[in-house]
Amino acid sequence: MLREDRALSVRKLAELSGVHYVSLVRIEGGKLDPRISTVQRIAQALGVTLSELVGDQPQSTKRRSHGTHKTKRRLVHRISRH
């Protein structure tokens, strides 16, 4: 969503962040758990802080996620098109 709000294509975000576009597609699709350094580069390219990119969102009471899975879901929600 942040990427589209800024009218950035995946390839343009890749260029700005230094993250390969295929990796960005996989992150947006929930198929890749990015390293924190990758998330930081994406946040910087989007012009937001790391906290803003992966900040807390209300979680369902039905499922609990742990560690990178929770962060991954938030990241995918924030940068992808939903």
Sine and cosine of phi, psi and omega as CSV:
sin_phi,cos_phi,sin_psi,cos_psi,sin_omega,cos_omega
0.00,0.00,-0.70,0.71,0.03,-1.00
-0.87,0.49,-0.65,0.76,-0.01,-1.00
-0.88,0.47,-0.73,0.68,-0.01,-1.00
-0.94,0.35,-0.60,0.80,0.05,-1.00
-0.85,0.53,-0.50,0.87,0.00,-1.00
-1.00,-0.10,0.16,0.99,0.02,-1.00
0.82,0.57,0.67,0.75,0.02,-1.00
-0.97,-0.25,0.73,-0.69,0.16,-0.99
-0.98,0.21,0.23,-0.97,0.06,-1.00
-0.87,0.49,-0.66,0.75,-0.02,-1.00
-0.91,0.41,-0.61,0.79,0.02,-1.00
-0.93,0.37,-0.68,0.74,0.06,-1.00
-0.89,0.46,-0.61,0.79,0.05,-1.00
-0.88,0.48,-0.71,0.71,0.01,-1.00
-0.88,0.47,-0.71,0.71,-0.03,-1.00
-0.93,0.35,-0.57,0.82,-0.09,-1.00
-1.00,-0.07,-0.36,0.93,-0.09,-1.00
0.98,0.19,0.21,0.98,0.05,-1.00
-0.99,-0.17,0.77,-0.64,-0.03,-1.00
-0.83,0.55,0.64,-0.77,-0.07,-1.00
-0.88,0.48,-0.53,0.85,0.03,-1.00
-0.91,0.42,-0.63,0.78,0.06,-1.00
-0.89,0.45,-0.67,0.74,0.03,-1.00
-0.88,0.47,-0.67,0.74,0.04,-1.00
-0.87,0.49,-0.68,0.73,-0.01,-1.00
-0.93,0.37,-0.60,0.80,0.05,-1.00
-0.91,0.42,-0.75,0.66,0.00,-1.00
-0.88,0.48,-0.56,0.83,0.00,-1.00
-0.99,0.14,-0.03,1.00,0.00,-1.00
0.97,0.26,0.34,0.94,-0.05,-1.00
-0.98,-0.20,-0.06,1.00,-0.03,-1.00
-0.66,-0.75,0.76,-0.64,0.12,-0.99
-1.00,-0.01,0.95,-0.30,-0.05,-1.00
-0.97,0.24,0.46,-0.89,0.13,-0.99
-0.95,0.32,0.37,-0.93,0.00,-1.00
-0.87,0.49,-0.58,0.81,0.01,-1.00
-0.90,0.43,-0.57,0.82,0.05,-1.00
-0.93,0.37,-0.69,0.73,0.02,-1.00
-0.89,0.46,-0.63,0.78,0.03,-1.00
-0.89,0.45,-0.66,0.75,0.01,-1.00
-0.92,0.40,-0.62,0.78,0.04,-1.00
-0.91,0.42,-0.71,0.71,0.01,-1.00
-0.86,0.51,-0.71,0.70,-0.01,-1.00
-0.89,0.46,-0.67,0.74,0.01,-1.00
-0.90,0.43,-0.53,0.85,0.01,-1.00
-0.99,0.11,-0.16,0.99,0.01,-1.00
0.97,0.24,0.52,0.85,0.04,-1.00
-0.78,-0.63,0.29,-0.96,0.07,-1.00
-0.98,0.18,0.29,-0.96,0.07,-1.00
-0.86,0.51,-0.66,0.75,0.02,-1.00
-0.88,0.48,-0.65,0.76,0.03,-1.00
-0.91,0.42,-0.58,0.81,-0.03,-1.00
-0.96,0.29,-0.65,0.76,-0.07,-1.00
-0.89,-0.46,0.33,0.94,-0.03,-1.00
-0.85,0.52,0.23,-0.97,-0.05,-1.00
-0.89,0.46,0.63,-0.78,0.14,-0.99
-0.77,-0.64,0.48,-0.88,0.05,-1.00
-0.85,0.53,0.69,-0.73,0.03,-1.00
-0.97,-0.26,0.48,-0.88,0.08,-1.00
-0.91,0.41,0.58,-0.81,0.05,-1.00
-0.98,0.17,-0.18,0.98,-0.02,-1.00
-0.98,0.20,-0.61,0.79,-0.06,-1.00
-0.81,-0.58,0.63,-0.78,0.11,-0.99
-0.90,-0.44,0.70,-0.71,0.05,-1.00
-0.94,-0.35,0.35,-0.94,-0.04,-1.00
-0.81,-0.59,0.50,-0.87,0.17,-0.99
0.75,0.67,-0.79,-0.61,-0.11,-0.99
-0.92,0.40,-0.42,0.91,0.00,-1.00
-0.90,0.44,-0.65,0.76,0.02,-1.00
-0.92,0.39,-0.71,0.71,0.02,-1.00
-0.89,0.45,-0.67,0.74,0.00,-1.00
-0.87,0.49,-0.70,0.71,-0.02,-1.00
-0.88,0.47,-0.68,0.74,0.01,-1.00
-0.91,0.42,-0.68,0.73,-0.01,-1.00
-0.89,0.45,-0.75,0.67,0.02,-1.00
-0.85,0.52,-0.69,0.72,-0.01,-1.00
-0.89,0.46,-0.63,0.78,-0.11,-0.99
-0.98,0.19,-0.59,0.81,-0.07,-1.00
-0.98,-0.18,-0.29,0.96,-0.07,-1.00
-1.00,-0.04,0.10,-1.00,0.01,-1.00
-1.00,-0.07,0.94,-0.34,0.05,-1.00
-0.90,-0.45,0.00,0.00,0.00,0.00
